[in-house]
Amino acid sequence: METSFERAATPLEKAEDFIQNETQFHLGALTTERSHPKTRTLSQTLETDVAAGMRQLFSVDDDIPPVLKKTIASPEFAALETAIYKALSAGGRVSFSGCGATGRLSILLDAANKKFCRTSAEKLPNRAEFFRTLAAQTNAVMTGGDFALIRSVESFEDFISFGRKQFEQAGIGPNDVLVAISEGGETSSVIGTIFAAVDAGIPAFFLFNNPSDLMASRVERSRQVIEDERVTVVNLTTGPMAIAGSTRMQATTIELLVAGFAFETAVTKRLKETLTADEFAALGFEEKSPTEKAEAFDALLEAIRSNANVETAASYVEFETDVYRRGGRITYFARDYELDIFTDTTERSPTFKIPPFRSLDETEAPAPWAFVKDPLRSAKDAWIWLLGGVEPRCLEWTPDDYRAMGGTSAQILDPPKIGRAAVYRFPIGNEADPSRTEVSPNAAVAVLADAGTQIWGDAADEWFAAYEKGAEPFEQKIAFLVENTLAASACAGTGCGCSCDVEKRKTVEGARVFKFKAPMVATPLDVFAHIALKLALNNISSATMGKFGRLNGNWMAHVDATNKKLIDRSVRLVSEIAKVDYRTACVAIFEALDEMESWPLDRKKTISPAAYAVEKLTKKNA
């Protein structure tokens, strides 16, 4: 059915329709959409002192520990851990659902469990069947399917019906549990998965990062879920993000901690009742309570912002900014934490309006500034490895499907090509990719996290040989290492094969080394390694984009406008920067979107409607 928005013909009509009929997507009052006082001068600070800008960014993470500790002491967290344990014990599945950053988080949690089960089966081959079963007991439902891991699927998050259908298609068993995650608490597609779960009679948990009473009073779909007695709400409000509206930062960090700790507590209980004491010890992780893990997170936060780490981060920001300013490209080579690197890299596109990942079929599209490669595997095998050993879970919906769900006219007439075949056309494997070196400067960046495994020993030789081969065409070789100080403190010294040898090894290989140090407690899902990498990568990439001019203060001056939530954010951004009212800014956004339709692809992919609207309004009002 055609909506009033689709019937609107002119930019003015579309703006008026958005203002009058899409009030459920006017989200400026939400805490996650506000400007954080600690980073209001971020872009200006980065211009003069990158290290000071990094300290501003890292300081906002101080908002997380008090909320984390309060949450893990709550009855809601206890209920979440218990529900997960019951599902695992009864042979059910734990499904994580999300959209955008939380969709990628859902995939990460699922893949981390599958990776843990794979490595555990290698350590305990006589328990291989148990771990194969456990691996299959987690699932991820990302809005738009796993294709959205690469690129946002336009408008999908705006439909409750889409989320409901995705979750139903994933299969719902009587012993399952749903952990639905939405940074803002208003994402329609995620709410759709909750409706599907409670209608099927299975426990549903809703994790989000805005005050519940605020959400219930302003967004009807949120109120319906929050007030539903069948849904357990786990509120994780920490305050505004370091970058206004950029919920990939603090919001997703605390969501990873809470969901990860709850799952790890449940799975540890399951392991201890199944394995012998010797078998459990052989898995090599530390049994810690959520309270102890919260204290370990405090230690990690303190370490990650040490003077040495801040200087490392600032140096790396200067390096990448210089590459981009000179029209160059960065290619990350991943080993054990591909998904973390992939997530941060792909999320830069909608946040800062830079070219998204490009498939082999998109020869006319601009090449992405940054890309991720697995030097060991072909593209197809790399995708399967990335997802923990399963093929991408993609959508092959027909026009009839979109019509039945009330999709847009565009979706019905030309269904999005987001199936598995489309995913495999993104060359993230070891295939030659001349686009990564066709411009200068270019760099091959090996990103490595030492979570306690001996990443520099004999077992790593195959990967390093593959990296060296893949890096041959590049002008620069870079090693970005997040080193576990807990592992290093117990090492045997030079020659032991652990990360203490990195400087010697990489100097011999001719790479420039950027080293972070952080204490990473070993746990089943490697939550601390994922968090350490996330904190480093999120803050560095945000600072790089700020240094490059993609921020205004702490506002995403170049945010894209691919769905109604981002249209509203773009309007508020234009209003803030251009000093005009909401209606004027809204009209300017839709005028920009209309004008940009005729632009060449390379310009369309690198200039945001918000930035263009601000430019036009500034000139008009000069």
C-alpha positions in Angstrom: 0.0 0.0 0.0 1.4 3.4 -1.0 2.0 5.7 2.0 1.3 9.4 2.2 5.0 9.9 2.2 5.4 8.0 -1.1 2.5 10.0 -2.7 4.2 13.3 -1.8 5.6 14.6 -5.0 7.7 17.6 -4.1 10.4 18.1 -1.5 8.1 20.6 0.3 5.2 18.0 0.4 7.6 15.3 1.6 8.9 17.6 4.4 5.3 18.5 5.5 4.3 14.9 5.5 7.4 13.9 7.6 6.6 16.7 10.1 2.9 16.0 10.4 2.7 12.2 10.0 6.0 10.7 11.1 6.1 12.1 14.7 7.0 8.7 16.0 10.4 9.1 14.4 11.0 12.6 15.8 13.5 11.5 18.4 15.4 14.6 19.4 14.2 14.3 23.1 15.9 10.9 23.5 19.0 10.8 25.7 21.0 8.9 23.1 20.4 11.7 20.6 21.7 14.6 22.7 25.1 16.2 22.8 27.4 15.1 25.5 28.9 18.0 27.5 32.4 16.4 27.6 32.8 16.3 23.9 31.0 19.5 22.7 34.3 20.9 21.4 35.6 17.6 20.0 36.2 18.6 16.4 37.9 21.8 17.4 40.1 20.0 19.9 41.1 17.4 17.4 42.3 20.1 15.0 44.9 21.4 17.5 45.6 18.4 19.8 44.7 14.9 18.8 45.7 13.4 22.1 43.5 15.8 24.0 40.6 14.9 21.6 41.2 11.2 22.3 41.0 11.9 26.1 37.7 13.6 25.5 36.3 10.6 23.7 37.6 8.0 26.2 36.2 10.1 29.1 32.6 9.4 28.1 33.1 5.7 28.8 33.1 6.7 32.5 29.3 6.8 32.2 29.2 3.0 31.7 30.5 1.4 35.0 27.8 2.7 37.4 25.0 1.6 35.1 26.7 -1.8 34.5 27.1 -2.5 38.2 23.5 -1.5 38.9 22.2 -3.6 36.1 24.0 -6.8 37.0 22.7 -6.5 40.6 19.1 -6.2 39.3 16.4 -8.8 39.2 16.1 -8.2 35.5 19.7 -9.3 34.9 19.1 -12.4 37.1 16.0 -13.2 35.0 18.0 -12.8 31.8 20.8 -15.2 32.9 18.2 -17.7 34.2 16.2 -17.7 31.0 19.3 -18.2 28.9 20.4 -21.1 31.1 17.0 -22.7 30.9 17.0 -22.4 27.1 20.4 -24.0 26.8 19.6 -26.8 29.3 16.3 -27.6 27.5 17.8 -27.8 24.1 16.4 -24.4 23.0 18.0 -21.5 21.3 19.1 -18.0 22.4 18.3 -15.6 19.6 19.8 -12.1 19.7 18.1 -9.5 17.5 19.1 -6.0 16.6 19.4 -3.4 13.8 22.4 -1.5 12.6 25.0 -1.5 15.4 22.9 -3.8 17.6 22.4 -6.1 14.7 26.1 -6.4 14.3 26.4 -6.9 18.0 23.8 -9.8 17.8 25.9 -11.4 15.1 29.1 -10.9 17.2 27.5 -12.7 20.2 26.3 -15.6 18.1 29.7 -15.9 16.3 31.6 -15.6 19.6 29.7 -18.6 21.0 30.3 -20.6 17.8 34.0 -19.8 17.9 34.2 -20.8 21.6 32.5 -24.1 20.8 34.8 -24.8 17.9 38.0 -24.2 19.9 36.6 -26.1 22.9 35.9 -29.1 20.7 39.5 -29.0 19.5 40.7 -29.0 23.1 38.2 -31.7 24.2 37.6 -34.0 21.2 35.6 -36.4 23.3 33.1 -33.6 24.0 32.8 -32.5 20.3 29.1 -33.5 20.1 28.2 -31.4 23.1 30.0 -28.4 21.7 28.4 -28.9 18.3 25.0 -28.8 20.0 25.9 -25.7 22.1 27.2 -23.9 19.0 23.8 -24.3 17.3 22.0 -23.0 20.4 22.6 -19.3 19.5 21.2 -17.4 16.6 21.3 -13.8 15.3 18.5 -11.9 13.6 19.8 -8.7 12.1 17.3 -6.4 10.4 17.8 -6.8 6.7 19.6 -10.1 7.1 23.3 -10.6 7.2 23.7 -8.4 4.1 23.1 -5.5 6.5 26.4 -6.4 8.2 28.0 -4.8 5.1 25.6 -2.0 4.4 22.3 -0.7 5.8 19.3 -2.0 4.0 17.2 1.1 3.3 14.0 1.5 5.3 14.0 -2.0 6.8 14.2 -0.8 10.3 11.0 1.3 9.9 8.8 -1.8 9.7 7.6 -3.8 12.6 6.3 -6.4 10.1 9.8 -7.0 8.7 11.3 -7.8 12.1 8.4 -10.1 12.9 8.7 -12.0 9.6 12.5 -12.3 10.0 12.2 -13.8 13.5 9.5 -16.2 12.5 11.5 -17.3 9.4 14.5 -18.0 11.7 12.4 -20.6 13.5 11.0 -20.4 17.0 11.0 -23.3 19.4 9.1 -23.8 22.6 12.3 -23.7 24.7 13.8 -20.6 23.1 14.5 -17.1 24.4 14.8 -13.8 22.6 17.3 -11.1 23.6 16.2 -8.0 21.6 18.6 -5.1 21.6 17.9 -1.6 20.4 20.1 1.3 21.4 17.3 3.9 21.3 14.5 1.5 22.3 12.4 2.6 19.4 13.6 0.5 16.4 10.4 -0.8 14.7 12.0 -4.0 13.2 13.5 -5.0 16.6 10.2 -4.5 18.3 8.7 -6.7 15.6 10.9 -9.6 16.8 9.6 -9.1 20.3 6.0 -9.2 19.2 6.8 -12.5 17.3 8.4 -14.0 20.4 5.7 -13.1 22.9 3.0 -14.3 20.5 4.9 -17.6 20.3 4.9 -17.8 24.1 8.7 -17.6 24.6 10.5 -15.3 27.0 11.5 -11.9 25.5 14.1 -9.5 27.0 14.4 -5.9 25.7 17.7 -4.1 26.2 17.9 -0.4 25.3 19.5 2.9 26.4 16.9 5.5 27.0 14.7 6.1 30.1 11.7 3.8 29.9 9.2 6.4 30.9 10.5 8.8 28.3 10.2 6.1 25.6 6.7 5.1 26.7 5.5 8.7 26.7 6.8 9.6 23.2 6.9 6.5 21.0 3.8 4.3 20.9 5.5 1.2 19.6 8.0 1.4 22.5 5.2 1.9 25.0 3.4 -1.2 23.8 6.5 -3.4 24.4 7.7 -1.7 27.6 4.2 -2.1 29.2 3.8 -5.7 28.0 4.0 -7.9 31.1 5.4 -10.7 28.9 8.5 -8.6 28.1 11.4 -8.1 30.6 12.9 -4.6 30.2 16.6 -4.2 30.9 17.2 -0.5 30.8 20.8 0.5 30.1 20.6 4.4 30.0 24.1 5.8 30.4 23.5 9.3 28.9 24.4 10.9 25.6 27.0 9.3 23.3 30.5 10.7 22.8 29.4 11.5 19.3 25.8 12.8 19.4 23.5 10.0 18.3 26.4 7.6 17.5 25.0 4.6 19.5 27.7 2.4 18.1 29.8 3.8 21.0 28.7 3.7 24.7 25.2 2.2 24.1 26.5 -0.8 22.2 29.4 -1.2 24.6 27.2 -1.6 27.7 24.9 -3.8 25.6 27.8 -6.1 24.8 28.8 -6.2 28.4 25.4 -7.0 29.8 24.3 -9.5 27.2 27.7 -11.1 27.1 28.0 -11.4 30.9 24.5 -12.9 31.1 25.3 -15.5 28.4 28.7 -16.3 29.8 27.3 -16.9 33.3 24.6 -19.2 31.9 27.0 -21.1 29.7 29.6 -21.5 32.5 26.9 -23.1 34.7 26.0 -25.4 31.8 29.6 -26.4 31.3 30.3 -27.1 34.9 27.4 -29.5 35.2 28.4 -31.3 32.0 32.2 -31.5 32.1 34.6 -32.9 34.6 36.7 -30.5 36.7 39.8 -31.3 34.6 37.9 -30.8 31.3 36.5 -27.5 32.5 40.0 -26.4 33.5 41.3 -27.4 30.1 39.1 -24.8 28.4 41.5 -22.1 29.7 39.1 -19.3 30.8 38.6 -17.8 34.2 35.4 -18.4 36.1 34.3 -15.0 37.3 31.0 -13.6 38.5 29.4 -10.7 36.7 30.4 -8.5 39.6 34.0 -9.5 39.3 33.8 -8.9 35.5 32.4 -5.4 36.1 35.5 -4.7 38.3 37.7 -6.1 35.5 36.0 -3.7 33.1 36.9 -0.8 35.4 40.6 -1.9 35.2 40.3 -2.2 31.4 38.9 1.3 31.1 41.7 2.8 33.2 44.3 1.0 31.2 42.9 1.8 27.8 43.3 5.5 28.4 46.8 5.4 29.8 49.2 8.1 28.5 51.0 5.5 26.3 47.7 4.2 24.8 46.4 7.8 24.2 49.6 8.7 22.4 49.4 5.5 20.3 45.8 6.3 19.4 46.7 9.9 18.5 49.6 8.7 16.3 47.4 6.3 14.5 44.7 8.9 13.9 47.4 11.2 12.4 48.5 8.3 10.2 45.1 7.4 8.8 44.0 11.0 8.5 47.0 11.7 6.3 46.3 8.7 4.1 42.7 9.9 3.5 43.6 13.5 3.0 45.9 12.4 0.2 43.2 10.3 -1.4 44.7 7.0 -0.2 43.2 3.8 1.1 43.5 1.5 4.1 43.1 -2.2 4.0 42.8 -4.1 7.3 43.9 -7.7 7.4 42.1 -9.6 10.2 43.0 -12.8 12.0 41.0 -13.8 15.1 38.7 -10.8 15.5 37.5 -10.2 12.0 34.0 -9.3 12.9 35.1 -6.6 15.3 37.3 -4.9 12.7 34.6 -5.5 10.0 31.9 -3.9 12.2 33.9 -0.7 13.0 34.9 -0.3 9.4 31.5 -0.8 7.8 29.8 1.4 10.4 31.8 4.4 9.3 29.9 4.7 6.0 26.4 5.8 7.4 27.9 7.6 10.3 30.3 9.8 8.4 29.1 9.4 4.8 32.1 7.8 3.2 31.9 5.2 0.4 30.5 1.9 1.6 32.0 -1.5 0.9 31.8 -2.2 -2.8 30.9 -5.5 -4.4 32.4 -6.9 -7.6 29.3 -5.9 -9.5 29.5 -2.2 -8.5 32.3 -1.2 -10.8 31.0 2.3 -11.2 30.8 3.0 -7.5 33.7 4.7 -5.7 36.0 2.3 -3.8 35.8 2.4 0.0 38.4 4.3 1.8 38.8 1.4 4.2 38.2 -2.3 3.6 38.7 -5.6 5.4 40.4 -8.8 4.0 41.0 -12.3 5.3 44.4 -13.3 3.9 43.8 -17.0 4.5 40.5 -17.7 2.8 38.4 -17.1 -0.3 35.6 -14.6 0.0 32.9 -17.3 0.5 35.0 -19.1 3.1 35.9 -15.8 4.8 32.2 -14.9 5.2 31.5 -18.3 6.8 34.5 -18.0 9.1 33.4 -14.4 10.0 30.0 -15.7 11.1 31.4 -18.5 13.2 31.0 -21.3 10.7 27.6 -20.7 9.2 26.6 -19.3 5.9 25.1 -15.8 5.8 21.5 -15.7 6.9 20.0 -13.6 4.1 16.6 -12.6 2.8 15.1 -13.6 -0.5 11.8 -11.9 -0.2 9.5 -11.6 -3.2 7.2 -8.8 -4.2 4.3 -10.7 -2.6 6.2 -10.8 0.6 6.8 -7.0 0.7 3.2 -6.4 -0.3 1.8 -8.6 2.5 4.1 -6.8 5.0 3.1 -3.3 3.9 6.4 -2.5 2.3 7.2 0.5 0.2 6.2 0.7 -3.5 9.9 0.6 -4.4 10.4 -2.7 -2.4 7.4 -4.3 -4.1 8.4 -3.2 -7.6 12.1 -4.0 -7.3 12.9 -6.1 -4.2 16.3 -5.4 -2.7 19.0 -7.8 -3.8 20.3 -8.8 -0.4 20.5 -12.5 -0.7 23.4 -14.8 0.0 24.8 -14.6 -3.6 25.0 -10.8 -3.2 27.0 -11.1 0.0 29.5 -13.4 -1.6 30.2 -10.8 -4.2 32.0 -8.6 -1.6 35.7 -9.6 -1.9 36.7 -9.8 1.7 38.9 -12.9 1.1 42.4 -13.4 -0.2 41.5 -12.7 -3.8 43.6 -10.0 -5.5 41.9 -6.6 -5.4 43.7 -4.0 -7.4 41.4 -1.3 -6.1 43.1 -1.3 -2.8 46.5 -0.3 -4.3 45.5 1.6 -7.4 45.9 4.9 -5.6 48.7 6.3 -3.4 49.2 6.2 -0.5 48.0 2.8 0.5 48.6 0.6 3.5 48.1 -3.0 4.6 47.2 -2.9 8.4 47.4 -6.2 10.3 45.0 -5.9 13.3 45.7 -8.3 16.0 44.3 -8.9 19.5 46.2 -11.1 22.0 43.5 -12.4 24.4 45.9 -14.9 26.0 46.5 -17.1 23.0 50.0 -17.3 21.6 49.3 -15.3 18.5 53.0 -15.1 17.6 53.9 -18.7 17.9 54.1 -21.6 15.4 50.3 -21.7 15.1 50.3 -18.2 13.6 52.9 -18.9 10.9 50.3 -19.7 8.2 48.4 -16.5 8.9 51.5 -14.3 8.9 52.7 -15.9 5.7 49.3 -15.2 4.1 49.4 -11.6 5.4 52.9 -11.1 4.0 51.7 -12.3 0.6 48.6 -10.2 0.7 50.6 -7.1 1.8 53.2 -7.4 -1.1 51.4 -4.9 -3.4 51.0 -2.3 -0.7 53.3 0.7 0.0 53.2 0.4 3.7 52.8 -2.5 6.2 51.3 -1.6 9.6 50.8 -3.7 12.7 48.0 -2.6 15.0 48.1 -4.8 18.2 46.0 -4.8 21.2 48.1 -6.7 23.7 46.8 -8.5 26.8 48.9 -7.3 29.8 47.5 -10.2 31.8 49.0 -12.7 29.4 52.2 -10.7 29.0 52.7 -10.5 32.8 52.9 -14.3 33.0 55.0 -14.9 29.9 58.4 -16.6 29.9 60.2 -13.7 28.2 61.8 -13.2 24.7 61.4 -16.3 22.6 58.3 -17.6 24.4 56.1 -17.1 21.3 53.6 -14.7 22.9 53.0 -11.0 22.2 56.2 -9.9 24.0 58.0 -10.7 20.7 55.9 -8.4 18.5 58.3 -5.5 18.2 61.2 -7.7 17.3 59.2 -9.8 14.8 57.5 -6.8 13.2 60.7 -4.7 13.0 62.3 -7.6 11.1 59.3 -7.7 8.8 59.5 -4.0 8.2 56.1 -3.0 9.6 55.4 0.1 11.6 53.8 -1.0 15.0 51.0 0.7 16.9 50.5 -1.1 20.2 47.7 -0.8 22.7 48.0 -2.5 26.1 45.0 -3.6 28.1 44.1 -6.3 30.7 41.8 -8.8 29.0 40.3 -11.4 31.3 39.8 -14.8 29.5 36.1 -15.7 29.3 34.0 -18.0 27.1 33.0 -15.3 24.6 36.2 -13.3 24.9 34.1 -10.3 25.9 37.1 -8.3 27.2 39.1 -8.8 24.0 36.0 -7.7 22.0 35.5 -4.7 24.3 39.2 -3.6 24.2 39.2 -3.8 20.4 35.9 -1.9 20.2 37.0 0.9 22.5 40.2 1.3 20.5 38.7 1.1 17.1 35.5 3.1 17.7 37.4 6.0 19.3 40.2 6.0 16.8 37.9 5.9 13.8 35.6 8.6 15.3 38.7 10.8 16.0 40.0 10.2 12.5 36.8 11.3 10.9 36.7 14.3 13.2 40.2 15.2 12.2 39.2 14.8 8.6 36.3 17.3 9.0 33.4 14.9 9.3 32.3 16.2 12.8 31.0 19.6 13.9 31.7 19.8 17.6 30.4 16.3 18.6 27.7 16.2 15.9 27.9 13.8 12.9 28.0 16.6 10.4 28.0 14.1 7.5 25.4 11.5 8.7 23.5 9.7 6.0 19.7 9.8 5.7 18.7 6.2 4.7 15.7 5.8 7.0 13.2 7.9 9.0 15.3 7.9 12.2 18.3 9.2 10.2 16.2 11.7 8.4 15.1 13.1 11.7 18.7 13.1 13.0 19.8 14.9 9.8 17.1 17.5 10.2 18.1 18.2 13.8 21.7 18.4 12.8 20.9 21.0 10.1 18.8 22.9 12.6 21.6 22.9 15.1 24.4 23.9 12.8 22.6 26.3 10.4 20.6 27.9 13.3 17.2 27.4 11.7 13.9 25.9 12.9 13.0 22.3 12.5 10.6 22.9 9.6 13.1 25.0 7.6 15.8 22.3 8.2 13.4 19.5 7.2 12.5 21.2 3.9 16.2 21.8 3.3 16.9 18.0 3.8 14.3 16.9 1.4 15.4 19.5 -1.2 18.9 18.2 -0.8 17.8 14.6 -1.2 15.8 15.5 -4.3 18.7 17.4 -5.9 21.2 14.6 -5.1 19.2 12.1 -7.1 20.8 13.5 -10.3 24.3 13.6 -9.0 27.0 11.2 -10.3 27.5 8.1 -8.1 30.9 9.1 -6.6 29.5 12.4 -5.4 26.3 10.9 -4.1 28.3 8.3 -2.0 30.5 10.9 -0.3 28.4 13.9 0.5 25.6 13.7 3.0 22.3 15.5 2.6 22.8 17.1 6.0 26.2 18.6 5.0 24.8 19.8 1.7 21.7 21.3 3.2 23.9 23.2 5.8 26.1 24.5 3.0 23.1 25.8 1.0 21.4 27.4 4.0 24.7 29.0 5.1 25.2 30.6 1.7 21.5 31.7 1.5 21.7 33.3 4.9 25.1 34.9 4.4 
